[in-house]
Amino acid sequence: MGGSFAGLLAARVLADHADEVVVLEPDGGSGRGAPHRHQLHALLSMGYVRLNRLFPGLGEQLIAGGARLGTGPEVQYYVDGVLKACVPDNQLIGATRPFLEDHVRRHVLALHNVRVVRAQARDLMFSGARVCGVRFSPAEDTAGDTAGDATGDAAGDPPRDTALAELDADLVVDAMGRSSRLGSWLRAHGWESAPLDRMRVDLGYATASFHRGDELPGTVVAHASPGPATGYRAELSEPGALVAVEGDRWSVVMVGYDDYRPGPDPEEFLRRMRRCVTPLRVVADRCRLDGEIKTFHFRESVRRDFTRLGRFPGGLVSLGDAVASVNPAYGQGLTLATLGASALAAQLRSGASPREPAWEYFRRLGVIVDAAWQTSTTADLAQPHVTGPYPPGYRLIRWAGDKVVEASVIDPVVNREFMAVVNMRKHPRALTSPRVLLRTARVLTRR
């Protein structure tokens, strides 16, 4: 259910185990449904590795089509305007989400046992304690359908007298995004919905495209963020990022919280860029803006914790933003979906019956989601307008994290550990290991 990035990855995984995979997608799999698809997206290095395992050769195809693969000094991270220590093996692919998703879609739809049905999933079908299929309305009945609220729990269900088609299934995957209606459907059939965690962040971001020439020959990615003691209103260190993408373009994003969110005005956007780090100032001064500036408002991070349920039907799993949607400023969304698909693949390879409750899958997925949630929310709680909830031990975690960030600016060993967490290669707990904390103390004492 859902044919955007997470749904496509689920279809790819299921194709190795199923006779037939059916993707139910209202826009017919065109990928136009994601409201933020034209914003700058990042596929972190762990996501890039996993995606190439799912689709061998995809990386080379992306690069041949104009994407840029940044390595080492071409991937630049700044804190308070200061360039951080280089991590030689750090990698990040420069591509827009539509470009990346179109390549993934072509690979998936070329599989002999995958087909897309232009339809909207409306309800689940049950046989005893397991899900045995989906009720859906064809595309002509989805006009005007609403996507639900941020947690999506109920909007968009059809009138009672609407005739629905039915599709039998051994396994149903919810990939309907953060507006998924799965929780309301489960409750309607006598099951509990997954407990929901929220953190209001009130983030705004705006993305613009610029023509790219030879103005920054050694840069593929430049990312600027405030330091531990600096807010997101720093006049001399605006937060933002640029990425070299296909079509000889720079994709540039500026971000801000609360009432400091960026708007669609080009002059304001350029002023923000000129208060950011050198690469963004260069692009603002030397490159031509191409098209409109697109804005998006991200109100809150949410996650559904299926491991806290006491019972759950068999034949059903959830994936991608339908499980967790975290602050996009940290670029984790696409990588979360990719790692979730890998967890689903591991579940199916284990020989577990798809008709039984997928507890082991949800435990694997929970570790991944917890890592992304901890990384994003620990940073978000530093913003004065973010009021919690605060996790146990937050003050100590935040203090240690701030010291590691400070050391990572000047020390490549600490920064390698820090970037491993940023790129979702390691869990955030790695930054509080005795080895990293001892190295951090030595670096800061020496300085």
Buried (B, 14 or more C-beta within 10 A) or exposed (E): BBBBBBBBBBBBBBBEBBEEBBBBBBBBBBBEBBEBBBBBBBBBBBBBBBBBEBBEEBBEEBBEBBBBBBBBBBBBBBBBBEBBBBBEEBBBBBBBBBBBBBBBBEBBBEBEBBEBBBBBBBBBBBEEBBBBBBBBBBBEBBEEBEBBEBBBBBEBBBEEEEEBBEBEBBBBBBBBBBBBBBBBBBEEEEBEBBEEBEBBBBBBBBBBBBBBEEBBEEBBBBBBBBBBEBBBBBEEBBBBBBBBBBBEBBBBBBBBBBEBBBBEEEEBBBEBBBBBBBBBBBBBEEBEBEEEBBBBEBEBBBBBBBBEBEEBBBBBBBBBBBBBBBBBBBBBBBBBBBBBBBBBBBBBEEEBEBBEBBBBBBEBBBEBBBBBBBBBBBBBBBBEEBEEEBEEEBEEBBEBBBBBBBBBBBBEBBBBBBBBBBBBBBBBEBBBEEEBBEBBEBBBEEE
